[in-house]
């Protein structure tokens, strides 16, 4: 039998795992950002994997099958180079089917190695448009940011924003999302002013925040405070940015718009300075939402929330579905044959209905159907929390709750 690397209560010695032993067990790898700027997403995805694994094993047990699904989780530390190192370790174990990486810059870094070594990846949070590549080894159970960019631009347009200043991570995700927002917002008649890019490994962002304050002050003198907004494409560092921004008068006077890298982030609402700034600036942050809120969705969401103590992001639900999909992919293909795995992936996702709805993929291997939930920060009895404010549906447009 394979030894399970447990998720929520420690890990076994992974050198003892033999994925080539003769058994009916299925071993799937997972690259999750359990620490670092994306740890909020990593934590919820980890809990979702544990719940999904339990449900799958219970399913096979009820069928009278001895098949067991095991998951080997590796922490990428929200670091692209670490993600590559961890993928190589999974490869050395003989694992050729992997959930993740969750961050686009991590996916970009590991993709060449995965392709050269016949590893198929299924990310449940990577959204950079630059990674929408037909017939590659990266599949994504979420839509790329072309749609998110359009949703953010529509939201700003609906709220009468005329000019926006973007602040973004200088990586494949931040650059891609900010560009998608720019294209969509300008097509609606808006103006995107020169923004500020920062490096993801910068430990001190005070200079960037001060520069942003100057840009916003200049913009508001021309367009008026009510017509100017800041677009923030960041991950966990948004907490630091907000805490610094509260001391800058111009930044507190305009509306802020976030992205899926911020929505439902636990650190942000646990920091009083950052959370109060988010409320003061009417922060709205979209994230991919499921096609339908069915009873199964609610049941799985409740179980994840019990594990992590907060509302889970939608990427956790996608991760729950991903393990089911990859279990069937493993059974229907030859894992050592990447073409076989990719064929099974495309075939199964075309007809699979999970807790996130239909999982059909497009020609680039990314999710075909999409909606976005838009979240704000609220305060009640001294406690800050995320609240669903609106939804953007691909067919119906923007709908406020």
N, C-alpha and C positions, 0 to 999 in steps of 0.2 A: 504493500500500500504506500501511496505517496504521503509525505508529511505536509500538513497544511501550515502555511505561514499565516498565523492568525492576524486579524485586523485590529480589533479593539482591545486586546489584552496581551499584547506582546507578540514576539515572533519566535519561530523555531530556528534552529541553525539551518540556514538554507543550503549549506553545502551537503546536507544529508538527503536532499531531494533528488530522486532519480526519476526523471520524467520518461525514461525509456523502459522502465520496468514493465513486465508483462502483467497488465491489469486492465480493467475497464474504466479506469479513472481518466478524467479529462483535466489537463492542467492549462490554465490560462494565465498569462502574465499581465501585470498592470503597472503603469508608470503614473504615479499620482504625486502632486505637489503637497506633501503633508506638512512641509515647513516652508517658510519664505512668503513672498508677496501673494501667492495664490493658495495659501494654506486653508483659507475659508472654503474654497471650492474643493480642495483635496480632502478635507475632513468629511464633507457631506458625501462625496463620491465614495470614500472608503466605507462609510456606514451603509450606503446603498449596495455596494458590492457584497458586504457581509449578509445583508438581508436577502439579496438576490440569490446568493450561493445557497443559503438555507432553504429557500423556496424551491430551487431547482433540485436539490438533493432530496427534499421531502417528496417532490413530484416523482422522482425515479424510484424512491422507496415504495411509494403507493402502487407503482406499476409492477413491483416485485423485481425490479432491476437492481443489480449491484453497482451500477455506475455511480461514481461520485465525482463532483466537480471541485477542483482545488484551485485556489488563486494565489499566485505569488506576487505580493505587492512590493514595489520598490519606490522609495521616496526620491523624487527628482530635486527636491529642495528649491523648486521654482527657478532652477538654474539649467540652461540648455546643455552645458558641458556635462553636468552631473546626470542629466537625462540620458545622454549618449553613453556615459559610463555604465549606467544601470541597465540600459538596453543590451549592452554587450554582455553583462552578467546573465541576463535572462537567456540570451542566445547560447551562452556556454552551458546552460542547463538543458538546452535542447528545445526551448520554448520558441515557437514560431508564430504564435497568434497572441497579440498584446492589445489590451485596452489602454488608450492614451497615445502620446502624452496629451495633457489637457491644455497647455499653453501653446500658442502658435509658434513662438520662437523656439520652443523645445522641439515641436514637430518638425520645423524647418531644419533644425540641426541634426536630428536623428534619421531623417528620411533617406538620405543617401546610403547610410549603413544598412537600414532596413531593406532597401531595394537590392543592394549588393549581396545580402545574405538571406534573401527569401523570407523576410519577416513581414507579416501583414498587420497593420495598425488600424485600430478603430478608436478614434478620439471622440469624446463626448463633450468637449468644450472648446476645441480649436476652431476659430472662425475666420482667420485671415483670408481675404479673397485671393491673395497670391498663391495660396496652397490649394486652390480649386483646380486641380490638374487631372485631366482624363487618364484613366488606366494606370495610375500610379499605385503605390502600396499603402497610401494613406486614405482611409475611409473616414467620414465624419458624420456622426449621428445628429448633427446640428447643421443649420444653414450657415452659409458664409455671410460675411458682414455687408454684402451688397444690400440685403434687405434691412439689416439693422441701421445702416447709414440712411436709408430712405425713411425709416421710421423715426429716427431722431430728427431729421430735417423737417419732416411733416409736423412733428410735435412742436418744434420751434416756430415754424410758420404759422401753425394754428394759434400760438400764443403771442403772435405779433412781434416776434423778434426780427429785427432788420439786419443786424450785424453780429457776428459771432467770432470769438477769438479761441482757437483750439490750443489745448495743452495736451501733449501726448508722449507716450513712451517711444523712443527712437528705435523701434524694432518692427518686425514684419507685421505684427498685429496693430500697434499704435499708428504706424504710418498708413496702413491699409484702411483702417476704420475712419481715421480723420479725413482721408482722401474721399472715401465714399460719402461721408456727411457733406463735405465741401461740394462735390458734384451734384448731389441731390438738392442741397440748400440753394445753390446758385441757380439751378434749373427752376426753382420756385420763386426766383427774383431776389433772394437774399444775398448778403455780402459776407464773405469769409475773409477776415483780416489776417495779417501775418501772425502766425502762432509761435508757440514755444515747444521745442522738442527737448526731452531730457533722457539721459541714459538710465537704463533700468537698474544699474548697480550704483547709482549716485546715492550716497548716504545723507547728504545735506542738500535740500532743495530750496533753501531760503533765497538764494540768488535768483532762481527761476521764478519764485513767487513774487519777489520784489519787482522783477522785470515785467511780470504779468500785470501787476498793479498799475505800473506806468502805462502799459498798453491799454488797459481798460479805462483808465482816467482820460486818456486821449480820445478813445472811442466814444465815451459817454458825453464828452464836450461837443462832439459832432452829431451823434445820433440821439442822445438822451438816455438816461439810465434805464428806462423801461423798455428800450428797444435793443439793448446790448446784452449779450449773454456769453458765458464761458462754456466751452465744451471740454470735458475732461475725459481722456482715454487713458485710464490707468488701472492698476490692480490695487493691492493692499496699501501702496504708498499714498493712496488718496487720503488716508487718515492723517498722515503727516502734512500733506498739502493743505487740507482743510484747517488743521490746527494752526498752521503758519498764516493762512489767508485771513483768519479772523482778526488779525492785527493790522490788516491793510484796508483802509477805508473804502477805496474804490471797489475792491473785490466783494465786499459785503453788501454793496448797493445794487448788484445786478443778479439776474437769475443764472443758475448753473445747471448744466445737463451732463449726466454721466453716461455710463455704458454698462455692458454685461460684466465688465471687470470689476465694477463697483456694486451693482445691485445685490442686495442681501448679504453684503460683506459684514461679518460679525464684528471685526475689530472697529469698524467705523461707528457703529451704534454703541459700542462699549467705551468709546472715548467721548467724554462729555463735550470737550471743545469742538471736536470734529462733527459730532452729531448736532450740536446746537447751531453750528455754522451751516450745516446741510439744511436744517429747517429754515433758518433766516434767509437763505438764498433759493428756497423753493426747489431744491435739488430733485430732479427726476432722472431715473436710471432704468433703461430697458434691459430686458434679458429674454432670451428665447423662451416662449411659452408653449405648452403642449397643444395639440389640435383640439382635444376635448378633455374636460374635467369629468372623467367617468368615476364610478365608484371604486374601481381598482386603483386609480390615480390617488384618490383621497386616502385609501387604506394604506398604500405603500408610503405616502407622504407622512402619515401619522407615525408610522413605525420609524422612519428616518428621523423625524423630529424628536421622538422619544430618545433616540441614541445621541443626538447632538445638542438637544436642548434649544432648538430654534427652528424657524421655518427653513426648509432646505431649498437651495437654488434648483432650477429646472435641470441643470446639468447632472444633478444626482439622480433624478428620474431617468434621464437618458442612459446613465451608467447602469442603473438597474436593468433596463432593457438590453443594454449591450452584452451583458454576461449571458442572458438567455440566448441572444442571437448567436454569439460566438460558440456557445455550447452546441447548438444545432449545426453551425458551420463546421465545427470539429468532427461531429458525427457524420456529416454528409460529404466530407472531403478528405483528402490526404494532406494532413498538416505540413508535411515536409515538401509539398508541391504547392508553391505560391499561386500558380494559375488555377489549380483546383480550389484553393481557399477563396480566391477572388471571385471565381464563378459561383461558388456556394454563397458567398456574401451578397452578391448582386441578386441572386435568385431568391434567397430567403428574405432579405429586406423588402423586396418588392411586394410580398404578400403577408408580412408580419405585422400584427396589431398588438402593440404593447401598452404599457401604462401611459406612454407619451403619444399614443395614437398610431397611425400608419407610419411606417418607417421607410417608405420608398426613397431611394436615392436618385439623384440626377446623373447626368453624363459624367460629371466630375467626381462622383462618389460621395457627394454631400447630400444632406437631407433636402428633399424636394419641397415638402410642405412646411409652412412656417406661420407663426404668430408671435407677437412680442407682448410680454407683461411689463408695465411701467410702474416702478416702485418709487415711493418717497419715504422720507424719515419723519416720524411723528414722536411726540412725547406725551406720556400719560403717567401721572403720579410719580414724576421724577425718573421714569424709565424710558429710554429711547428704543424705538423699534421700527422695523420696516413695515410699510403699509402699501397694499396694491391700490394704485390710483387710477389706472386706465389700461386699456388693451389696444394693441394695433393689430388688426386682422388683415391678412393678405387680400381678402375679398371685400371686406366691409370698411376698411380704413380705420381711423382712430375712434375709439369708443371709450368715453370716460365712465368710471364706476359710479 
